[in-house]
Amino acid sequence: MDINDEMVDHLANLAKLNFNAEEKVNIKNDLNRILTYFEKLNEVDTTGVEPLIFMSENVNVLREDIPHQEIGKKEALANAPSKDSDYFRVPKFMEK
């Protein structure tokens, strides 16, 4: 596959980018080099190679998700600068 000006214009349109003539030439060269690299990867014999799903053999060790209350309302509101019964009071920040 060869990258031409039409394809660069189409990709630029999809990405909402604008390129001048010099940038278009640079992008075309970069895309051609990327395609050449991928063609080189196609030459590698990968028979018998399992697909790589994870980068390492480590498995996440997660704790069980058991709900429990670590802090009560009184403790949570104890250091609040302004409170109203069971709620924190904050200044208005939105206007109508």
Backbone as XML, in Angstrom:
<?xml version="1.0"?>
<chain id="A" units="angstrom">
  <residue number="1" name="MET">
    <atom name="N" x="0.845" y="-1.172" z="0.000"/>
    <atom name="CA" x="0.000" y="0.000" z="0.000"/>
    <atom name="C" x="0.889" y="1.233" z="0.000"/>
  </residue>
  <residue number="2" name="ASP">
    <atom name="N" x="0.575" y="2.153" z="-0.842"/>
    <atom name="CA" x="1.341" y="3.390" z="-0.923"/>
    <atom name="C" x="0.480" y="4.541" z="-0.434"/>
  </residue>
  <residue number="3" name="ILE">
    <atom name="N" x="1.067" y="5.381" z="0.378"/>
    <atom name="CA" x="0.345" y="6.539" z="0.899"/>
    <atom name="C" x="0.446" y="7.673" z="-0.121"/>
  </residue>
  <residue number="4" name="ASN">
    <atom name="N" x="-0.698" y="8.178" z="-0.554"/>
    <atom name="CA" x="-0.711" y="9.291" z="-1.506"/>
    <atom name="C" x="-1.359" y="10.513" z="-0.861"/>
  </residue>
  <residue number="5" name="ASP">
    <atom name="N" x="-1.396" y="11.604" z="-1.612"/>
    <atom name="CA" x="-1.958" y="12.848" z="-1.082"/>
    <atom name="C" x="-3.430" y="12.713" z="-0.722"/>
  </residue>
  <residue number="6" name="GLU">
    <atom name="N" x="-4.173" y="11.941" z="-1.503"/>
    <atom name="CA" x="-5.597" y="11.753" z="-1.215"/>
    <atom name="C" x="-5.791" y="11.094" z="0.148"/>
  </residue>
  <residue number="7" name="MET">
    <atom name="N" x="-4.973" y="10.081" z="0.430"/>
    <atom name="CA" x="-5.108" y="9.387" z="1.703"/>
    <atom name="C" x="-4.727" y="10.302" z="2.863"/>
  </residue>
  <residue number="8" name="VAL">
    <atom name="N" x="-3.673" y="11.094" z="2.685"/>
    <atom name="CA" x="-3.265" y="12.036" z="3.731"/>
    <atom name="C" x="-4.373" y="13.055" z="3.969"/>
  </residue>
  <residue number="9" name="ASP">
    <atom name="N" x="-4.981" y="13.558" z="2.892"/>
    <atom name="CA" x="-6.083" y="14.510" z="3.040"/>
    <atom name="C" x="-7.268" y="13.869" z="3.755"/>
  </residue>
  <residue number="10" name="HIS">
    <atom name="N" x="-7.559" y="12.616" z="3.407"/>
    <atom name="CA" x="-8.673" y="11.919" z="4.045"/>
    <atom name="C" x="-8.402" y="11.721" z="5.540"/>
  </residue>
  <residue number="11" name="LEU">
    <atom name="N" x="-7.198" y="11.274" z="5.885"/>
    <atom name="CA" x="-6.838" y="11.077" z="7.289"/>
    <atom name="C" x="-6.847" y="12.402" z="8.055"/>
  </residue>
  <residue number="12" name="ALA">
    <atom name="N" x="-6.355" y="13.457" z="7.405"/>
    <atom name="CA" x="-6.353" y="14.779" z="8.038"/>
    <atom name="C" x="-7.779" y="15.242" z="8.296"/>
  </residue>
  <residue number="13" name="ASN">
    <atom name="N" x="-8.665" y="14.973" z="7.347"/>
    <atom name="CA" x="-10.061" y="15.347" z="7.522"/>
    <atom name="C" x="-10.688" y="14.578" z="8.678"/>
  </residue>
  <residue number="14" name="LEU">
    <atom name="N" x="-10.422" y="13.276" z="8.764"/>
    <atom name="CA" x="-10.962" y="12.473" z="9.858"/>
    <atom name="C" x="-10.447" y="12.948" z="11.213"/>
  </residue>
  <residue number="15" name="ALA">
    <atom name="N" x="-9.182" y="13.347" z="11.255"/>
    <atom name="CA" x="-8.566" y="13.785" z="12.503"/>
    <atom name="C" x="-8.758" y="15.272" z="12.756"/>
  </residue>
  <residue number="16" name="LYS">
    <atom name="N" x="-9.446" y="15.940" z="11.843"/>
    <atom name="CA" x="-9.687" y="17.388" z="11.947"/>
    <atom name="C" x="-8.368" y="18.158" z="12.053"/>
  </residue>
  <residue number="17" name="LEU">
    <atom name="N" x="-7.434" y="17.791" z="11.159"/>
    <atom name="CA" x="-6.129" y="18.451" z="11.108"/>
    <atom name="C" x="-5.970" y="19.160" z="9.776"/>
  </residue>
  <residue number="18" name="ASN">
    <atom name="N" x="-5.121" y="20.163" z="9.765"/>
    <atom name="CA" x="-4.777" y="20.865" z="8.529"/>
    <atom name="C" x="-3.269" y="20.819" z="8.364"/>
  </residue>
  <residue number="19" name="PHE">
    <atom name="N" x="-2.817" y="20.429" z="7.179"/>
    <atom name="CA" x="-1.398" y="20.365" z="6.897"/>
    <atom name="C" x="-1.069" y="21.278" z="5.732"/>
  </residue>
  <residue number="20" name="ASN">
    <atom name="N" x="0.058" y="21.982" z="5.845"/>
    <atom name="CA" x="0.536" y="22.706" z="4.674"/>
    <atom name="C" x="1.307" y="21.721" z="3.796"/>
  </residue>
  <residue number="21" name="ALA">
    <atom name="N" x="1.819" y="22.175" z="2.669"/>
    <atom name="CA" x="2.458" y="21.268" z="1.702"/>
    <atom name="C" x="3.655" y="20.539" z="2.307"/>
  </residue>
  <residue number="22" name="GLU">
    <atom name="N" x="4.485" y="21.269" z="3.063"/>
    <atom name="CA" x="5.677" y="20.646" z="3.649"/>
    <atom name="C" x="5.294" y="19.610" z="4.701"/>
  </residue>
  <residue number="23" name="GLU">
    <atom name="N" x="4.314" y="19.921" z="5.530"/>
    <atom name="CA" x="3.870" y="18.973" z="6.548"/>
    <atom name="C" x="3.245" y="17.729" z="5.909"/>
  </residue>
  <residue number="24" name="LYS">
    <atom name="N" x="2.546" y="17.941" z="4.804"/>
    <atom name="CA" x="1.910" y="16.812" z="4.117"/>
    <atom name="C" x="2.970" y="15.838" z="3.600"/>
  </residue>
  <residue number="25" name="VAL">
    <atom name="N" x="4.067" y="16.374" z="3.081"/>
    <atom name="CA" x="5.160" y="15.525" z="2.600"/>
    <atom name="C" x="5.766" y="14.750" z="3.763"/>
  </residue>
  <residue number="26" name="ASN">
    <atom name="N" x="5.967" y="15.435" z="4.896"/>
    <atom name="CA" x="6.542" y="14.770" z="6.078"/>
    <atom name="C" x="5.617" y="13.671" z="6.601"/>
  </residue>
  <residue number="27" name="ILE">
    <atom name="N" x="4.326" y="13.959" z="6.656"/>
    <atom name="CA" x="3.359" y="12.963" z="7.125"/>
    <atom name="C" x="3.345" y="11.764" z="6.181"/>
  </residue>
  <residue number="28" name="LYS">
    <atom name="N" x="3.371" y="12.034" z="4.881"/>
    <atom name="CA" x="3.373" y="10.957" z="3.893"/>
    <atom name="C" x="4.607" y="10.059" z="4.082"/>
  </residue>
  <residue number="29" name="ASN">
    <atom name="N" x="5.760" y="10.670" z="4.282"/>
    <atom name="CA" x="6.989" y="9.897" z="4.498"/>
    <atom name="C" x="6.906" y="9.073" z="5.784"/>
  </residue>
  <residue number="30" name="ASP">
    <atom name="N" x="6.393" y="9.686" z="6.868"/>
    <atom name="CA" x="6.271" y="8.971" z="8.135"/>
    <atom name="C" x="5.329" y="7.780" z="8.005"/>
  </residue>
  <residue number="31" name="LEU">
    <atom name="N" x="4.186" y="7.980" z="7.363"/>
    <atom name="CA" x="3.227" y="6.886" z="7.200"/>
    <atom name="C" x="3.802" y="5.773" z="6.332"/>
  </residue>
  <residue number="32" name="ASN">
    <atom name="N" x="4.551" y="6.120" z="5.301"/>
    <atom name="CA" x="5.189" y="5.102" z="4.459"/>
    <atom name="C" x="6.222" y="4.300" z="5.255"/>
  </residue>
  <residue number="33" name="ARG">
    <atom name="N" x="6.988" y="4.986" z="6.124"/>
    <atom name="CA" x="7.963" y="4.278" z="6.958"/>
    <atom name="C" x="7.268" y="3.336" z="7.936"/>
  </residue>
  <residue number="34" name="ILE">
    <atom name="N" x="6.129" y="3.763" z="8.483"/>
    <atom name="CA" x="5.381" y="2.909" z="9.409"/>
    <atom name="C" x="4.882" y="1.665" z="8.680"/>
  </residue>
  <residue number="35" name="LEU">
    <atom name="N" x="4.344" y="1.856" z="7.477"/>
    <atom name="CA" x="3.862" y="0.705" z="6.710"/>
    <atom name="C" x="4.997" y="-0.240" z="6.343"/>
  </residue>
  <residue number="36" name="THR">
    <atom name="N" x="6.161" y="0.315" z="6.015"/>
    <atom name="CA" x="7.329" y="-0.519" z="5.704"/>
    <atom name="C" x="7.718" y="-1.346" z="6.920"/>
  </residue>
  <residue number="37" name="TYR">
    <atom name="N" x="7.655" y="-0.735" z="8.097"/>
    <atom name="CA" x="7.977" y="-1.455" z="9.326"/>
    <atom name="C" x="6.998" y="-2.608" z="9.543"/>
  </residue>
  <residue number="38" name="PHE">
    <atom name="N" x="5.709" y="-2.362" z="9.342"/>
    <atom name="CA" x="4.726" y="-3.432" z="9.532"/>
    <atom name="C" x="4.889" y="-4.533" z="8.491"/>
  </residue>
  <residue number="39" name="GLU">
    <atom name="N" x="5.267" y="-4.176" z="7.285"/>
    <atom name="CA" x="5.535" y="-5.203" z="6.273"/>
    <atom name="C" x="6.717" y="-6.067" z="6.700"/>
  </residue>
  <residue number="40" name="LYS">
    <atom name="N" x="7.702" y="-5.454" z="7.336"/>
    <atom name="CA" x="8.862" y="-6.191" z="7.833"/>
    <atom name="C" x="8.432" y="-7.158" z="8.940"/>
  </residue>
  <residue number="41" name="LEU">
    <atom name="N" x="7.487" y="-6.739" z="9.785"/>
    <atom name="CA" x="6.994" y="-7.620" z="10.837"/>
    <atom name="C" x="6.263" y="-8.824" z="10.265"/>
  </residue>
  <residue number="42" name="ASN">
    <atom name="N" x="5.610" y="-8.652" z="9.111"/>
    <atom name="CA" x="4.912" y="-9.771" z="8.481"/>
    <atom name="C" x="5.871" y="-10.854" z="8.007"/>
  </residue>
  <residue number="43" name="GLU">
    <atom name="N" x="7.140" y="-10.532" z="7.829"/>
    <atom name="CA" x="8.129" y="-11.498" z="7.380"/>
    <atom name="C" x="8.577" y="-12.436" z="8.508"/>
  </residue>
  <residue number="44" name="VAL">
    <atom name="N" x="8.332" y="-12.058" z="9.750"/>
    <atom name="CA" x="8.782" y="-12.843" z="10.896"/>
    <atom name="C" x="7.912" y="-14.085" z="11.040"/>
  </residue>
  <residue number="45" name="ASP">
    <atom name="N" x="8.572" y="-15.235" z="11.239"/>
    <atom name="CA" x="7.857" y="-16.492" z="11.414"/>
    <atom name="C" x="7.348" y="-16.578" z="12.850"/>
  </residue>
  <residue number="46" name="THR">
    <atom name="N" x="6.029" y="-16.574" z="13.012"/>
    <atom name="CA" x="5.437" y="-16.608" z="14.355"/>
    <atom name="C" x="4.669" y="-17.901" z="14.610"/>
  </residue>
  <residue number="47" name="THR">
    <atom name="N" x="4.953" y="-18.941" z="13.839"/>
    <atom name="CA" x="4.251" y="-20.206" z="14.065"/>
    <atom name="C" x="4.662" y="-20.768" z="15.421"/>
  </residue>
  <residue number="48" name="GLY">
    <atom name="N" x="3.686" y="-21.206" z="16.179"/>
    <atom name="CA" x="3.951" y="-21.776" z="17.498"/>
    <atom name="C" x="4.116" y="-20.742" z="18.591"/>
  </residue>
  <residue number="49" name="VAL">
    <atom name="N" x="3.996" y="-19.476" z="18.282"/>
    <atom name="CA" x="4.132" y="-18.426" z="19.289"/>
    <atom name="C" x="2.735" y="-18.060" z="19.776"/>
  </residue>
  <residue number="50" name="GLU">
    <atom name="N" x="2.532" y="-18.189" z="21.079"/>
    <atom name="CA" x="1.234" y="-17.849" z="21.652"/>
    <atom name="C" x="1.059" y="-16.329" z="21.666"/>
  </residue>
  <residue number="51" name="PRO">
    <atom name="N" x="-0.149" y="-15.853" z="21.440"/>
    <atom name="CA" x="-0.396" y="-14.403" z="21.512"/>
    <atom name="C" x="-0.120" y="-13.880" z="22.915"/>
  </residue>
  <residue number="52" name="LEU">
    <atom name="N" x="0.453" y="-12.705" z="22.990"/>
    <atom name="CA" x="0.781" y="-12.095" z="24.270"/>
    <atom name="C" x="-0.418" y="-11.301" z="24.742"/>
  </residue>
  <residue number="53" name="ILE">
    <atom name="N" x="-0.970" y="-11.716" z="25.872"/>
    <atom name="CA" x="-2.116" y="-11.016" z="26.428"/>
    <atom name="C" x="-1.656" y="-10.076" z="27.536"/>
  </residue>
  <residue number="54" name="PHE">
    <atom name="N" x="-0.775" y="-10.559" z="28.405"/>
    <atom name="CA" x="-0.260" y="-9.758" z="29.501"/>
    <atom name="C" x="1.248" y="-9.644" z="29.365"/>
  </residue>
  <residue number="55" name="MET">
    <atom name="N" x="1.810" y="-8.568" z="29.864"/>
    <atom name="CA" x="3.249" y="-8.340" z="29.740"/>
    <atom name="C" x="4.054" y="-9.186" z="30.717"/>
  </residue>
  <residue number="56" name="SER">
    <atom name="N" x="3.435" y="-9.641" z="31.793"/>
    <atom name="CA" x="4.154" y="-10.479" z="32.753"/>
    <atom name="C" x="3.226" y="-11.582" z="33.237"/>
  </residue>
  <residue number="57" name="GLU">
    <atom name="N" x="3.791" y="-12.497" z="33.977"/>
    <atom name="CA" x="3.019" y="-13.621" z="34.496"/>
    <atom name="C" x="2.293" y="-13.269" z="35.790"/>
  </residue>
  <residue number="58" name="ASN">
    <atom name="N" x="2.549" y="-12.066" z="36.326"/>
    <atom name="CA" x="1.919" y="-11.666" z="37.578"/>
    <atom name="C" x="0.413" y="-11.537" z="37.410"/>
  </residue>
  <residue number="59" name="VAL">
    <atom name="N" x="-0.293" y="-11.902" z="38.449"/>
    <atom name="CA" x="-1.744" y="-11.803" z="38.458"/>
    <atom name="C" x="-2.130" y="-10.836" z="39.565"/>
  </residue>
  <residue number="60" name="ASN">
    <atom name="N" x="-3.101" y="-9.978" z="39.289"/>
    <atom name="CA" x="-3.552" y="-9.049" z="40.316"/>
    <atom name="C" x="-4.123" y="-9.807" z="41.507"/>
  </residue>
  <residue number="61" name="VAL">
    <atom name="N" x="-3.690" y="-9.402" z="42.681"/>
    <atom name="CA" x="-4.238" y="-9.965" z="43.907"/>
    <atom name="C" x="-5.119" y="-8.879" z="44.502"/>
  </residue>
  <residue number="62" name="LEU">
    <atom name="N" x="-6.411" y="-9.108" z="44.447"/>
    <atom name="CA" x="-7.357" y="-8.102" z="44.913"/>
    <atom name="C" x="-8.044" y="-8.579" z="46.169"/>
  </residue>
  <residue number="63" name="ARG">
    <atom name="N" x="-8.383" y="-7.651" z="47.033"/>
    <atom name="CA" x="-9.141" y="-8.014" z="48.221"/>
    <atom name="C" x="-10.603" y="-8.185" z="47.838"/>
  </residue>
  <residue number="64" name="GLU">
    <atom name="N" x="-11.326" y="-8.896" z="48.650"/>
    <atom name="CA" x="-12.745" y="-9.046" z="48.406"/>
    <atom name="C" x="-13.430" y="-7.715" z="48.658"/>
  </residue>
  <residue number="65" name="ASP">
    <atom name="N" x="-14.419" y="-7.432" z="47.879"/>
    <atom name="CA" x="-15.151" y="-6.174" z="48.004"/>
    <atom name="C" x="-16.290" y="-6.364" z="48.990"/>
  </residue>
  <residue number="66" name="ILE">
    <atom name="N" x="-15.959" y="-6.191" z="50.256"/>
    <atom name="CA" x="-16.947" y="-6.371" z="51.319"/>
    <atom name="C" x="-17.261" y="-4.984" z="51.879"/>
  </residue>
  <residue number="67" name="PRO">
    <atom name="N" x="-18.516" y="-4.557" z="51.791"/>
    <atom name="CA" x="-18.841" y="-3.229" z="52.315"/>
    <atom name="C" x="-18.774" y="-3.211" z="53.842"/>
  </residue>
  <residue number="68" name="HIS">
    <atom name="N" x="-18.147" y="-2.194" z="54.357"/>
    <atom name="CA" x="-18.115" y="-1.990" z="55.796"/>
    <atom name="C" x="-17.913" y="-0.502" z="56.054"/>
  </residue>
  <residue number="69" name="GLN">
    <atom name="N" x="-18.396" y="-0.060" z="57.180"/>
    <atom name="CA" x="-18.332" y="1.356" z="57.505"/>
    <atom name="C" x="-17.136" y="1.585" z="58.414"/>
  </residue>
  <residue number="70" name="GLU">
    <atom name="N" x="-16.177" y="2.342" z="57.906"/>
    <atom name="CA" x="-14.976" y="2.596" z="58.685"/>
    <atom name="C" x="-15.102" y="3.843" z="59.537"/>
  </residue>
  <residue number="71" name="ILE">
    <atom name="N" x="-15.933" y="4.778" z="59.109"/>
    <atom name="CA" x="-16.068" y="6.025" z="59.827"/>
    <atom name="C" x="-17.550" y="6.398" z="59.891"/>
  </residue>
  <residue number="72" name="GLY">
    <atom name="N" x="-17.979" y="6.836" z="61.037"/>
    <atom name="CA" x="-19.379" y="7.210" z="61.207"/>
    <atom name="C" x="-19.615" y="8.663" z="60.825"/>
  </residue>
  <residue number="73" name="LYS">
    <atom name="N" x="-20.871" y="9.052" z="60.819"/>
    <atom name="CA" x="-21.213" y="10.433" z="60.447"/>
    <atom name="C" x="-20.601" y="11.428" z="61.417"/>
  </residue>
  <residue number="74" name="LYS">
    <atom name="N" x="-20.651" y="11.104" z="62.718"/>
    <atom name="CA" x="-20.116" y="12.039" z="63.719"/>
    <atom name="C" x="-18.627" y="12.269" z="63.497"/>
  </residue>
  <residue number="75" name="GLU">
    <atom name="N" x="-17.886" y="11.191" z="63.268"/>
    <atom name="CA" x="-16.445" y="11.338" z="63.052"/>
    <atom name="C" x="-16.151" y="12.094" z="61.766"/>
  </residue>
  <residue number="76" name="ALA">
    <atom name="N" x="-16.950" y="11.836" z="60.718"/>
    <atom name="CA" x="-16.730" y="12.501" z="59.433"/>
    <atom name="C" x="-16.986" y="13.995" z="59.542"/>
  </residue>
  <residue number="77" name="LEU">
    <atom name="N" x="-18.004" y="14.368" z="60.315"/>
    <atom name="CA" x="-18.358" y="15.790" z="60.436"/>
    <atom name="C" x="-17.602" y="16.494" z="61.558"/>
  </residue>
  <residue number="78" name="ALA">
    <atom name="N" x="-16.830" y="15.752" z="62.335"/>
    <atom name="CA" x="-16.158" y="16.342" z="63.501"/>
    <atom name="C" x="-15.237" y="17.493" z="63.120"/>
  </residue>
  <residue number="79" name="ASN">
    <atom name="N" x="-14.486" y="17.388" z="62.045"/>
    <atom name="CA" x="-13.528" y="18.432" z="61.672"/>
    <atom name="C" x="-14.041" y="19.342" z="60.564"/>
  </residue>
  <residue number="80" name="ALA">
    <atom name="N" x="-15.306" y="19.237" z="60.223"/>
    <atom name="CA" x="-15.869" y="20.074" z="59.157"/>
    <atom name="C" x="-15.944" y="21.519" z="59.628"/>
  </residue>
  <residue number="81" name="PRO">
    <atom name="N" x="-15.492" y="22.470" z="58.803"/>
    <atom name="CA" x="-15.568" y="23.875" z="59.215"/>
    <atom name="C" x="-17.006" y="24.364" z="59.341"/>
  </residue>
  <residue number="82" name="SER">
    <atom name="N" x="-17.908" y="23.778" z="58.537"/>
    <atom name="CA" x="-19.308" y="24.164" z="58.605"/>
    <atom name="C" x="-20.149" y="22.928" z="58.311"/>
  </residue>
  <residue number="83" name="LYS">
    <atom name="N" x="-21.119" y="22.676" z="59.179"/>
    <atom name="CA" x="-21.951" y="21.494" z="58.986"/>
    <atom name="C" x="-23.392" y="21.827" z="59.337"/>
  </residue>
  <residue number="84" name="ASP">
    <atom name="N" x="-24.300" y="21.007" z="58.827"/>
    <atom name="CA" x="-25.716" y="21.197" z="59.075"/>
    <atom name="C" x="-26.308" y="19.818" z="59.306"/>
  </residue>
  <residue number="85" name="SER">
    <atom name="N" x="-26.522" y="19.456" z="60.529"/>
    <atom name="CA" x="-27.087" y="18.167" z="60.899"/>
    <atom name="C" x="-26.210" y="17.038" z="60.357"/>
  </residue>
  <residue number="86" name="ASP">
    <atom name="N" x="-26.610" y="16.390" z="59.259"/>
    <atom name="CA" x="-25.842" y="15.263" z="58.717"/>
    <atom name="C" x="-25.037" y="15.616" z="57.475"/>
  </residue>
  <residue number="87" name="TYR">
    <atom name="N" x="-24.891" y="16.894" z="57.130"/>
    <atom name="CA" x="-24.287" y="17.276" z="55.850"/>
    <atom name="C" x="-23.184" y="18.318" z="56.047"/>
  </residue>
  <residue number="88" name="PHE">
    <atom name="N" x="-22.240" y="18.318" z="55.091"/>
    <atom name="CA" x="-21.242" y="19.377" z="55.030"/>
    <atom name="C" x="-21.895" y="20.596" z="54.398"/>
  </residue>
  <residue number="89" name="ARG">
    <atom name="N" x="-21.584" y="21.781" z="54.882"/>
    <atom name="CA" x="-22.066" y="23.012" z="54.276"/>
    <atom name="C" x="-20.926" y="23.609" z="53.473"/>
  </residue>
  <residue number="90" name="VAL">
    <atom name="N" x="-21.208" y="23.925" z="52.216"/>
    <atom name="CA" x="-20.196" y="24.529" z="51.342"/>
    <atom name="C" x="-20.783" y="25.777" z="50.716"/>
  </residue>
  <residue number="91" name="PRO">
    <atom name="N" x="-19.925" y="26.716" z="50.339"/>
    <atom name="CA" x="-20.447" y="27.924" z="49.713"/>
    <atom name="C" x="-20.996" y="27.620" z="48.307"/>
  </residue>
  <residue number="92" name="LYS">
    <atom name="N" x="-21.955" y="28.449" z="47.877"/>
    <atom name="CA" x="-22.493" y="28.292" z="46.531"/>
    <atom name="C" x="-21.412" y="28.608" z="45.524"/>
  </residue>
  <residue number="93" name="PHE">
    <atom name="N" x="-21.390" y="27.844" z="44.454"/>
    <atom name="CA" x="-20.423" y="28.126" z="43.408"/>
    <atom name="C" x="-21.084" y="28.221" z="42.049"/>
  </residue>
  <residue number="94" name="MET">
    <atom name="N" x="-22.377" y="27.998" z="41.988"/>
    <atom name="CA" x="-23.101" y="28.113" z="40.717"/>
    <atom name="C" x="-24.182" y="29.162" z="40.863"/>
  </residue>
  <residue number="95" name="GLU">
    <atom name="N" x="-24.338" y="29.934" z="39.812"/>
    <atom name="CA" x="-25.390" y="30.928" z="39.799"/>
    <atom name="C" x="-26.491" y="30.493" z="38.870"/>
  </residue>
  <residue number="96" name="LYS">
    <atom name="N" x="-27.686" y="31.017" z="39.081"/>
    <atom name="CA" x="-28.812" y="30.677" z="38.202"/>
    <atom name="C" x="-28.757" y="31.459" z="36.935"/>
  </residue>
</chain>
